[in-house]
Amino acid sequence: MIIRWWRAVAGSQEVLDQYADHLARTTFKEMAELPGHLGATLAVKVKGQDYELVVSSLWSDLASAGHFEKGDFDDAVVKPSTQKLLKSFDLKVEYFETVVATGVLDTQ
């Protein structure tokens, strides 16, 4: 299983709520239709006035995780409307291969 990982910063609870709603209504639904998609999460950590966001998506293999590829394989795909919303965001995504998993992530 491949974990595709991306980070961003929202400058307020309102922006976090808007982004979470956007993911739930569009991006996560679109990803769910792609072959090899196993799930996705938005996690948050409050850091002072900011909200550090981590978006993780799970894929059956690296080829499936590449559905987002628009340039280099590790280029983040961030819509212009999302770019305007967030305080900052990574331009690159990271991919991790799962070695051992348990619970809901156990694919054995």
C-alpha positions in Angstrom: 0.0 0.0 0.0 1.2 3.5 -0.8 0.6 6.6 1.3 0.5 9.9 -0.6 1.2 12.7 1.9 0.8 16.5 1.5 1.0 19.4 4.0 -0.6 22.9 4.1 -1.4 25.6 6.6 -4.8 27.2 7.1 -4.7 30.6 8.8 -8.1 30.3 10.7 -10.7 27.8 11.8 -13.0 29.2 9.1 -10.5 28.4 6.3 -10.0 24.9 7.8 -13.7 24.4 7.7 -14.0 25.6 4.1 -11.1 23.4 3.0 -12.5 20.3 4.9 -15.8 20.9 3.2 -14.2 21.2 -0.2 -12.3 17.9 0.3 -15.4 16.1 1.4 -17.6 17.5 -1.4 -15.2 17.2 -4.3 -11.6 15.9 -4.0 -12.3 12.9 -1.8 -15.3 11.9 -3.9 -13.3 12.2 -7.1 -10.4 10.2 -5.6 -12.8 7.4 -4.5 -13.7 6.8 -8.1 -10.1 6.2 -9.2 -8.8 2.6 -9.5 -6.5 1.6 -6.6 -7.8 4.3 -4.2 -8.2 2.9 -0.7 -9.2 6.0 1.3 -8.1 9.5 2.4 -7.9 11.6 5.5 -7.5 15.3 6.5 -5.7 15.7 9.8 -5.0 18.9 11.7 -2.7 20.2 14.4 -3.2 23.7 15.9 0.0 25.7 16.0 -0.7 29.1 17.6 -3.0 30.9 15.3 -2.5 28.5 12.4 -3.8 25.1 11.6 -1.3 22.6 10.1 -3.0 20.3 7.7 -1.9 16.9 6.5 -3.8 15.2 3.7 -3.1 11.5 3.3 -4.4 9.3 0.6 -4.0 5.5 0.5 -3.4 3.6 -2.8 -3.0 0.0 -3.7 0.3 0.7 -5.6 2.5 3.5 -6.8 1.0 3.4 -10.3 -2.5 4.1 -8.8 -1.1 6.9 -6.7 0.1 8.6 -9.9 -3.4 9.5 -11.1 -2.7 13.1 -9.9 0.4 13.4 -12.1 0.3 16.7 -14.1 4.0 17.4 -14.2 6.7 15.6 -12.2 5.4 12.5 -10.3 5.8 14.3 -6.9 4.2 17.6 -8.0 1.3 18.6 -5.8 -2.0 19.3 -7.6 -3.5 22.3 -5.9 -6.5 24.0 -7.5 -6.2 27.9 -7.9 -9.2 28.3 -5.6 -7.5 26.2 -2.9 -4.2 28.1 -3.3 -6.0 31.4 -2.6 -7.7 29.9 0.5 -4.6 28.4 2.2 -1.9 30.4 4.0 0.8 28.1 2.6 1.1 24.6 1.1 3.8 22.2 -0.1 4.5 22.2 -3.8 5.5 18.6 -3.7 3.9 15.5 -2.3 5.6 12.6 -0.6 5.0 8.9 -1.2 5.6 6.2 1.3 5.4 2.4 0.9 3.7 0.6 3.7 5.9 -2.0 5.3 3.7 -3.2 8.2 0.1 -2.3 9.0 -2.5 -3.3 11.5 -6.2 -2.5 12.2 -8.1 -0.7 9.4 -4.8 -0.4 7.4 -4.1 -4.1 7.5 -4.4 -5.2 3.9 -3.2 -8.8 4.5 
